[in-house]
Amino acid sequence: MTAKGRIAFVANTSWSIYKFRLYLIERLLHKGFAIFVLAPRDAYTGKFEHLPGLSYIELHHFHAKSISPVQDYRLYRELYRHYRSLRPGIIFHYTVKANLYGTRAAARAGIPAVSVITGLGYTFSGEGWLQRGVRIGYRRELRKSTEVWFLNEDDRRIFTSQHIVPQDKTFLLPGEGVDTAHFFPAPYDPQTQKQTVTFLLIGRLIRHKGIYEFVEAAERLQRQGLSVQCQILGFFDEANPVAIPRTQVEEWTNRGLIAYLGHADDVRPFIEQADCIVLPSYREGLPLSLLEGASMCKALIASDTAGCRALIEEGVNGYLCAEKDGAALAAKMAAYYHLPPAAKKQMGVDGRNRVLQRYTQETVAGIYLEKINTLRETGHE
């Protein structure tokens, strides 16, 4: 197969390939492309590595949380060696280190590469030496990308206004894509509404997901005498610098402030039993948990920040609250709580329609295929 028929995906975990991009890879395989996935091996590698037409290459030097220059140089050399051997027609890079060192390796190997900025996250927030270093690295390396894709306009504006990447090299991708048949509306009968309203937060147990604000809001609602249940579903990201300790979550649980549901690959049963999906995150790319909740006709409440505000029209399919403000979050949760049953149902319907119009897997996969074909036709490959 010629280089134009080979596509590589590079990410910091096999989990992210499985969770966010497996449907896309399967569609490209069906179209006859040969796919290479380069990522560290984890519990999810086995779920896709044997797909016909897909070649999995384990990355041994991709340590996402490491800030060692030696490790990063080894990652760059490892990627460069694979790129020279595989010679794909185009490479898609995801997350910071892939975008930095993968883009550099692709440029040296003479292979077109697309950098996908799935969110700015911890390494881009604040003004510490790490954050400044990431900005400098992006400014130096992204000029070598064929295109730079963003999931929300706020992130793109930051990169262009700070002259990290020129506007004409950018593209806005409408998220990672939602399987709207899989995330189908849960039955809802306003006449049999539960007395207790359940708010569900889906996300890693880190400070930047707004976990502390969610717990504060839960405590405020309980003091107001509202019958609510506040749940958290997600895994402990203990290597993260802003990880929330297990002991802290256990304390909240023992006090009856929240119910910790653990971690699940299939989040649908938890979304189905919830009334409203909450994500008071400090910053997102385009949060899949909100999109999946909306696809199942659940109202949304999120912080008015990058990635979240793009998904919510105030008072239509949910509410936006001030960032890092537990009192403001509690006020919006109370506003939802006091809505009449029919209004709650309509919020969910409006959210589902919004997903169907803009954020389906079919839409996102179609954009990828169109972009790939355009790059082939214009000779960028």
C-alpha positions in Angstrom: 0.0 0.0 0.0 1.2 3.5 -0.8 2.0 6.0 1.9 -1.3 7.8 1.1 -3.2 4.8 2.3 -1.4 4.6 5.6 -2.5 6.7 8.6 -0.9 6.8 12.1 -2.6 7.8 15.4 -0.3 8.7 18.3 -1.5 9.1 21.9 -0.3 9.0 25.5 -2.5 6.0 26.4 -4.2 3.1 24.6 -7.2 3.9 26.8 -7.7 7.2 25.0 -7.6 5.5 21.6 -10.2 3.0 22.7 -12.4 5.6 24.4 -12.4 8.4 21.9 -11.2 7.2 18.5 -11.8 3.5 18.0 -15.0 4.2 16.1 -13.1 6.5 13.8 -10.3 3.9 13.2 -12.8 1.2 12.4 -14.5 3.5 9.8 -11.1 4.2 8.2 -10.2 0.5 8.2 -13.6 -0.1 6.5 -12.6 2.5 3.8 -9.4 0.4 3.1 -6.8 2.5 5.0 -4.0 0.8 6.8 -3.9 2.1 10.4 -1.0 2.3 12.8 -1.6 3.1 16.5 1.4 4.2 18.5 0.7 4.3 22.3 1.9 2.8 25.5 0.4 -0.5 26.4 -2.3 -0.6 29.0 -5.4 -2.5 29.9 -7.2 -1.3 26.8 -4.6 -2.2 24.2 -6.1 -5.7 23.8 -9.4 -4.3 22.8 -8.2 -3.1 19.4 -4.6 -4.4 18.7 -5.9 -7.4 16.7 -8.3 -5.6 14.4 -7.6 -6.6 10.8 -5.7 -3.8 9.0 -4.5 -2.2 12.2 -0.9 -2.4 13.4 -0.2 -1.6 17.1 3.2 -0.3 18.0 3.9 -0.1 21.7 5.7 3.1 22.9 8.1 2.4 25.7 9.3 5.9 26.4 6.0 7.8 26.5 5.7 8.8 30.2 2.9 11.4 30.1 3.5 12.7 33.7 7.3 12.8 33.5 9.1 16.1 33.1 12.5 14.5 32.4 14.3 16.0 29.4 16.1 12.6 29.0 12.8 10.7 28.9 11.4 13.2 26.4 14.4 12.9 24.1 14.1 9.1 24.2 10.4 9.5 23.2 11.4 11.7 20.3 14.0 9.2 19.1 11.5 6.3 19.5 8.9 8.1 17.4 11.4 9.2 14.8 12.6 5.6 14.4 9.0 4.3 14.0 8.0 7.1 11.5 11.0 6.4 9.3 10.2 2.7 9.3 6.4 2.9 8.8 6.3 5.9 6.4 2.6 6.7 6.9 1.0 9.2 4.6 -0.2 11.3 7.6 0.1 11.2 11.4 -2.5 12.5 13.9 -1.0 13.5 17.3 -3.0 13.8 20.5 -2.0 15.3 23.9 1.0 17.6 24.7 4.0 15.3 24.4 2.7 13.7 21.2 2.1 17.1 19.7 5.6 18.4 20.8 7.9 15.4 20.1 5.8 13.6 17.6 5.5 16.7 15.4 9.2 17.3 15.6 9.9 13.6 14.7 7.4 13.7 11.8 8.9 16.9 10.4 12.4 15.4 10.5 11.1 12.3 8.8 9.3 14.4 6.1 5.8 13.2 7.0 2.8 15.5 7.2 1.2 15.6 10.7 -1.9 17.1 12.3 -1.7 18.2 15.9 -5.0 17.8 17.7 -5.3 20.0 20.8 -7.9 18.1 22.8 -7.7 20.5 25.7 -5.1 22.7 27.4 -5.3 21.2 30.8 -2.9 21.5 33.8 0.3 22.0 31.7 -1.1 25.1 30.1 -2.8 26.8 33.1 -1.0 29.3 35.2 2.3 31.0 34.8 4.8 28.5 36.3 7.9 27.4 34.6 6.2 24.2 33.3 3.4 26.2 31.7 5.8 28.7 30.1 7.9 25.8 28.8 4.9 24.1 27.2 3.9 27.4 25.5 7.5 27.8 24.2 7.5 24.2 23.0 4.2 24.6 21.2 5.3 27.8 19.5 8.5 26.1 18.2 7.0 22.7 17.2 3.5 23.5 15.9 4.9 25.6 13.1 6.0 22.2 11.7 2.5 20.8 11.7 0.4 20.6 8.5 -2.6 21.7 10.5 -3.5 22.3 14.1 -7.0 21.2 15.2 -8.9 22.5 18.3 -12.1 21.3 20.0 -13.3 24.7 21.0 -12.9 28.3 19.9 -11.5 29.5 23.2 -8.4 27.3 22.8 -7.9 28.3 19.2 -8.1 32.0 20.1 -5.5 31.6 22.8 -3.1 29.9 20.4 -3.6 32.5 17.6 -3.6 35.6 19.8 -0.4 34.5 21.5 1.2 33.8 18.0 1.7 30.1 18.9 0.2 29.1 15.6 -1.1 31.1 12.6 -4.9 31.3 12.1 -4.8 29.9 8.6 -3.2 26.6 9.9 -6.0 26.0 12.4 -9.3 24.0 12.2 -12.2 23.6 14.6 -13.2 20.0 15.1 -16.7 19.5 16.8 -15.4 17.2 19.5 -14.5 13.5 19.5 -17.9 12.4 18.4 -20.9 10.8 20.2 -22.5 7.5 19.4 -26.1 8.7 19.6 -27.5 5.2 19.0 -25.5 3.9 21.9 -26.2 6.9 24.1 -29.9 6.8 23.5 -32.5 8.8 25.5 -33.4 7.2 28.8 -37.2 6.8 29.5 -38.6 9.9 31.2 -42.1 10.4 32.4 -42.7 13.8 34.1 -45.7 12.3 35.9 -43.6 9.9 37.8 -40.7 12.2 38.7 -38.6 11.1 41.6 -38.7 13.1 44.8 -34.9 13.1 45.0 -32.9 14.8 42.2 -29.7 13.1 41.3 -26.7 15.1 40.0 -23.9 13.2 38.5 -20.3 14.3 37.8 -18.3 12.1 35.5 -14.6 12.8 35.5 -11.2 12.0 36.8 -10.7 12.6 40.5 -8.6 15.8 40.1 -9.0 19.3 41.4 -9.4 20.8 37.9 -12.6 18.9 37.2 -14.2 21.1 39.9 -14.6 18.2 42.4 -14.2 20.5 45.4 -16.8 22.9 44.1 -19.2 20.1 43.5 -18.9 18.8 47.0 -19.3 22.4 48.4 -22.5 22.8 46.3 -23.8 19.4 47.6 -23.3 20.6 51.1 -25.0 23.9 50.4 -28.0 22.2 48.9 -28.3 19.8 51.8 -28.3 22.8 54.2 -31.1 24.3 52.2 -33.1 21.1 52.9 -33.3 20.0 49.2 -33.6 16.3 48.5 -30.6 15.7 46.3 -28.1 13.0 45.7 -24.7 14.1 44.3 -22.6 11.3 42.7 -19.1 11.1 41.3 -18.1 8.5 38.7 -14.4 8.4 37.6 -11.0 7.0 38.4 -8.3 8.2 40.7 -5.6 9.9 38.7 -3.0 9.5 41.5 0.0 10.5 39.4 -1.5 13.8 38.5 -0.1 16.9 40.4 -3.7 18.0 41.2 -5.0 14.5 42.2 -7.6 14.3 44.9 -6.6 11.8 47.6 -8.7 8.7 48.2 -8.9 9.6 51.9 -10.6 12.9 51.0 -13.3 11.2 48.9 -13.8 8.6 51.7 -14.4 11.5 54.2 -16.9 13.2 51.9 -18.7 9.8 51.4 -18.8 9.2 55.2 -20.3 12.6 55.8 -23.0 11.8 53.2 -22.1 14.7 50.9 -21.5 12.6 47.8 -21.7 9.0 46.7 -18.6 7.8 44.9 -19.5 5.2 42.2 -16.1 4.1 41.2 -15.0 3.8 37.6 -16.9 2.2 34.7 -16.2 1.8 31.0 -19.9 1.8 30.3 -21.3 5.0 31.8 -24.8 4.6 30.4 -26.5 3.0 33.4 -25.2 5.8 35.6 -26.3 8.5 33.2 -29.7 6.9 32.9 -30.4 7.0 36.6 -29.2 10.6 37.0 -31.4 13.6 36.4 -28.7 16.1 35.5 -25.0 15.9 34.5 -22.7 18.4 36.2 -19.1 19.3 35.3 -17.7 22.4 37.1 -14.3 22.0 35.3 -11.7 24.7 35.1 -11.1 24.0 31.4 -12.0 21.4 28.8 -11.5 20.6 25.2 -15.1 19.5 24.5 -16.1 17.2 27.3 -17.5 13.9 26.2 -19.3 13.3 29.5 -21.5 16.3 28.8 -22.1 15.3 25.2 -23.0 11.7 26.3 -25.3 13.0 29.0 -27.0 15.3 26.5 -27.3 12.5 24.0 -29.3 10.6 26.7 -31.6 13.6 27.2 -30.1 14.8 30.5 -29.8 18.5 31.3 -26.3 19.9 31.8 -24.7 22.2 34.4 -21.1 23.3 33.8 -18.7 26.1 34.5 -18.7 29.0 32.1 -15.2 28.2 30.7 -13.5 26.9 27.6 -15.0 23.7 26.2 -18.0 23.7 28.5 -19.7 27.0 27.4 -19.8 25.8 23.8 -22.2 23.0 24.7 -24.7 24.8 26.9 -27.3 27.5 26.0 -28.3 29.1 29.3 -31.7 28.0 30.3 -32.3 25.9 27.2 -30.4 22.7 27.6 -28.8 23.5 31.0 -27.0 26.2 33.0 -23.6 27.7 33.2 -22.0 28.9 36.5 -19.0 30.9 37.4 -15.7 29.0 37.4 -14.2 27.8 40.8 -17.4 29.0 42.7 -19.2 26.4 44.7 -21.9 28.8 45.7 -22.6 29.7 42.1 -22.7 26.1 41.2 -25.2 25.4 44.0 -27.4 28.2 42.8 -27.7 26.6 39.3 -28.2 23.2 40.7 -31.0 24.6 42.9 -32.5 26.3 39.8 -32.7 23.0 38.0 -34.1 21.3 41.1 -37.0 23.7 41.3 -38.0 23.4 37.6 -41.3 21.8 36.8 -41.1 18.2 35.6 -42.0 19.2 32.0 -39.3 21.9 31.9 -36.7 19.3 33.1 -37.7 17.0 30.3 -37.6 19.8 27.7 -34.0 20.7 28.7 -33.0 17.1 28.0 -34.8 17.0 24.6 -33.1 20.3 23.6 -29.7 18.9 24.6 -30.3 15.7 22.6 -31.2 17.7 19.5 -28.1 19.8 19.9 -25.9 16.7 19.9 -27.7 15.3 16.8 -27.1 18.5 14.9 -23.4 19.0 15.6 -21.6 16.3 17.6 -22.3 12.8 16.3 -19.6 10.3 15.5 -20.9 10.3 11.9 -20.2 14.1 11.7 -16.7 13.8 13.2 -15.7 10.8 11.1 -16.9 12.5 8.0 -14.8 15.5 8.7 -11.7 13.3 9.3 -12.3 11.5 6.0 -12.8 14.8 4.1 -9.7 16.3 5.6 -7.6 13.2 4.8 -8.8 13.2 1.2 -8.1 16.9 0.9 -4.6 16.5 2.1 -4.0 13.7 -0.4 -5.5 15.7 -3.3 -3.4 18.8 -2.5 -0.2 16.8 -2.3 0.4 17.4 1.4 1.0 13.7 1.8 
